[in-house]
Amino acid sequence: MAAAGLGKRQQPGWLLKAISADNAVEFTASATWKSDIVEQIENYASGQSLLGGNKCCLIDEANLLSKPMQNASRHIIDSTSKRTVYLFTANDISKISVAIQSKLLPLSFDVASSDCPEVRQRILVRAKRVLSNANIPYDDVRLEKIIDERFPDLRAIANALQWEFGTTLAA
Protein backbone atom coordinates (compact mmCIF):
# COMPACT_ATOMS: atom_id res chain seq x y z
CA MET A 1 0.00 0.00 0.00
CA ALA A 2 1.48 3.37 -0.97
CA ALA A 3 1.78 6.15 1.57
CA ALA A 4 -0.47 9.18 1.29
CA GLY A 5 0.78 12.35 -0.32
CA LEU A 6 3.25 10.80 -2.76
CA GLY A 7 1.65 12.10 -5.96
CA LYS A 8 -0.33 9.00 -6.92
CA ARG A 9 -3.16 11.16 -8.22
CA GLN A 10 -1.20 14.15 -9.50
CA GLN A 11 1.25 12.21 -11.69
CA PRO A 12 -1.44 10.30 -13.65
CA GLY A 13 -3.22 13.63 -14.16
CA TRP A 14 -0.10 14.98 -15.85
CA LEU A 15 0.18 11.80 -17.93
CA LEU A 16 -3.46 12.19 -18.89
CA LYS A 17 -2.80 15.69 -20.21
CA ALA A 18 0.40 14.61 -21.99
CA ILE A 19 -1.24 11.64 -23.71
CA SER A 20 -4.41 13.38 -24.76
CA ALA A 21 -4.86 16.87 -23.33
CA ASP A 22 -8.05 17.63 -25.27
CA ASN A 23 -9.48 14.16 -25.44
CA ALA A 24 -9.51 12.79 -21.90
CA VAL A 25 -12.00 12.04 -19.15
CA GLU A 26 -11.59 11.41 -15.44
CA PHE A 27 -13.72 9.37 -13.08
CA THR A 28 -13.27 8.94 -9.34
CA ALA A 29 -14.20 5.55 -7.97
CA SER A 30 -14.74 6.93 -4.47
CA ALA A 31 -17.77 8.77 -5.83
CA THR A 32 -21.04 6.87 -6.03
CA TRP A 33 -20.66 4.55 -8.99
CA LYS A 34 -23.69 3.25 -10.81
CA SER A 35 -24.07 1.26 -13.98
CA ASP A 36 -24.63 4.48 -15.93
CA ILE A 37 -21.01 5.52 -15.22
CA VAL A 38 -19.74 2.27 -16.70
CA GLU A 39 -21.98 2.97 -19.69
CA GLN A 40 -20.57 6.52 -19.97
CA ILE A 41 -17.01 5.17 -19.96
CA GLU A 42 -17.87 2.56 -22.57
CA ASN A 43 -19.62 5.12 -24.80
CA TYR A 44 -16.66 7.50 -24.52
CA ALA A 45 -14.02 4.82 -25.06
CA SER A 46 -15.71 3.00 -27.94
CA GLY A 47 -16.26 6.08 -30.12
CA GLN A 48 -13.73 7.47 -32.56
CA SER A 49 -11.66 10.47 -31.52
CA LEU A 50 -12.83 13.60 -33.28
CA LEU A 51 -9.44 15.16 -32.60
CA GLY A 52 -7.30 12.29 -33.88
CA GLY A 53 -4.92 10.24 -31.80
CA ASN A 54 -5.76 8.29 -28.67
CA LYS A 55 -8.35 9.03 -26.08
CA CYS A 56 -7.44 8.72 -22.43
CA CYS A 57 -9.54 7.65 -19.44
CA LEU A 58 -8.34 8.09 -15.85
CA ILE A 59 -10.08 6.10 -13.13
CA ASP A 60 -8.91 7.45 -9.79
CA GLU A 61 -9.04 5.31 -6.63
CA ALA A 62 -9.82 2.23 -8.71
CA ASN A 63 -9.25 0.00 -5.70
CA LEU A 64 -12.65 1.23 -4.47
CA LEU A 65 -14.49 -0.20 -7.48
CA SER A 66 -16.79 -3.07 -6.60
CA LYS A 67 -16.09 -6.48 -8.16
CA PRO A 68 -19.01 -6.08 -10.63
CA MET A 69 -17.64 -2.67 -11.66
CA GLN A 70 -14.16 -4.15 -12.07
CA ASN A 71 -15.60 -6.95 -14.21
CA ALA A 72 -17.40 -4.41 -16.39
CA SER A 73 -14.21 -2.34 -16.66
CA ARG A 74 -12.31 -5.42 -17.80
CA HIS A 75 -14.68 -5.85 -20.72
CA ILE A 76 -14.44 -2.17 -21.65
CA ILE A 77 -10.63 -2.23 -21.57
CA ASP A 78 -10.54 -5.36 -23.75
CA SER A 79 -12.90 -3.96 -26.36
CA THR A 80 -11.59 -0.37 -26.55
CA SER A 81 -7.86 -0.42 -25.72
CA LYS A 82 -6.84 0.14 -29.35
CA ARG A 83 -8.18 3.69 -29.25
CA THR A 84 -8.28 4.51 -25.53
CA VAL A 85 -5.43 4.59 -23.01
CA TYR A 86 -6.47 3.72 -19.44
CA LEU A 87 -4.87 5.05 -16.28
CA PHE A 88 -5.96 3.63 -12.92
CA THR A 89 -4.77 4.93 -9.55
CA ALA A 90 -4.97 2.78 -6.43
CA ASN A 91 -3.90 3.07 -2.82
CA ASP A 92 -4.10 -0.71 -2.43
CA ILE A 93 -3.34 -2.66 -5.59
CA SER A 94 -4.35 -5.93 -3.93
CA LYS A 95 -7.97 -4.73 -4.18
CA ILE A 96 -7.70 -4.56 -7.96
CA SER A 97 -8.59 -7.87 -9.60
CA VAL A 98 -5.72 -9.87 -11.07
CA ALA A 99 -7.51 -9.79 -14.43
CA ILE A 100 -7.39 -5.97 -14.49
CA GLN A 101 -3.85 -5.84 -13.10
CA SER A 102 -2.68 -8.00 -16.02
CA LYS A 103 -3.99 -5.37 -18.46
CA LEU A 104 -2.20 -2.43 -16.84
CA LEU A 105 1.39 -1.37 -16.28
CA PRO A 106 2.00 -0.78 -12.56
CA LEU A 107 3.93 2.31 -11.45
CA SER A 108 4.86 2.47 -7.78
CA PHE A 109 5.28 5.70 -5.85
CA ASP A 110 6.61 4.03 -2.72
CA VAL A 111 10.00 5.15 -1.44
CA ALA A 112 12.38 2.21 -1.03
CA SER A 113 13.86 1.94 2.46
CA SER A 114 17.35 2.33 1.05
CA ASP A 115 16.33 5.62 -0.64
CA CYS A 116 14.65 7.19 2.41
CA PRO A 117 17.69 9.13 3.72
CA GLU A 118 18.44 10.63 0.30
CA VAL A 119 14.80 11.51 -0.43
CA ARG A 120 14.33 12.99 3.04
CA GLN A 121 17.45 15.14 2.51
CA ARG A 122 16.19 16.36 -0.88
CA ILE A 123 12.88 17.36 0.72
CA LEU A 124 14.74 19.22 3.48
CA VAL A 125 16.94 21.09 0.99
CA ARG A 126 13.92 22.01 -1.14
CA ALA A 127 11.90 23.21 1.85
CA LYS A 128 14.79 25.41 2.99
CA ARG A 129 15.16 26.83 -0.52
CA VAL A 130 11.44 27.58 -0.85
CA LEU A 131 11.29 29.23 2.58
CA SER A 132 14.46 31.25 1.96
CA ASN A 133 13.38 32.38 -1.51
CA ALA A 134 10.07 33.56 -0.03
CA ASN A 135 11.92 35.39 2.78
CA ILE A 136 10.10 33.31 5.37
CA PRO A 137 12.05 32.84 8.59
CA TYR A 138 12.23 29.26 9.84
CA ASP A 139 13.91 27.24 12.54
CA ASP A 140 16.20 24.47 11.23
CA VAL A 141 15.43 22.14 14.14
CA ARG A 142 11.66 22.57 13.81
CA LEU A 143 11.83 22.19 10.01
CA GLU A 144 13.73 18.90 10.31
CA LYS A 145 11.32 17.65 12.97
CA ILE A 146 8.31 18.36 10.75
CA ILE A 147 9.89 16.46 7.86
CA ASP A 148 10.96 13.54 10.08
CA GLU A 149 7.51 13.20 11.66
CA ARG A 150 5.59 13.24 8.38
CA PHE A 151 7.99 11.66 5.87
CA PRO A 152 7.24 10.35 3.22
CA ASP A 153 3.83 12.08 3.05
CA LEU A 154 4.68 15.15 0.98
CA ARG A 155 1.21 16.63 1.35
CA ALA A 156 1.36 16.36 5.15
CA ILE A 157 4.83 17.95 5.16
CA ALA A 158 3.65 20.89 3.03
CA ASN A 159 0.54 21.36 5.19
CA ALA A 160 2.59 21.29 8.41
CA LEU A 161 5.13 23.77 7.03
CA GLN A 162 2.33 26.07 5.93
CA TRP A 163 0.74 25.85 9.38
CA GLU A 164 4.03 26.25 11.23
CA PHE A 165 5.41 29.14 9.21
CA GLY A 166 2.09 30.80 8.40
CA THR A 167 2.11 31.14 4.66
CA THR A 168 1.21 29.29 1.48
CA LEU A 169 4.13 27.27 0.15
CA ALA A 170 4.37 26.02 -3.39
CA ALA A 171 5.21 22.31 -3.37
Summary of the structure (lengths in Angstrom):
residues: 171
radius of gyration: 19.6
end to end distance: 23.2
largest distance: 57.0
contacts: 451
relative contact order: 0.14
helix: 53%
strand: 9%
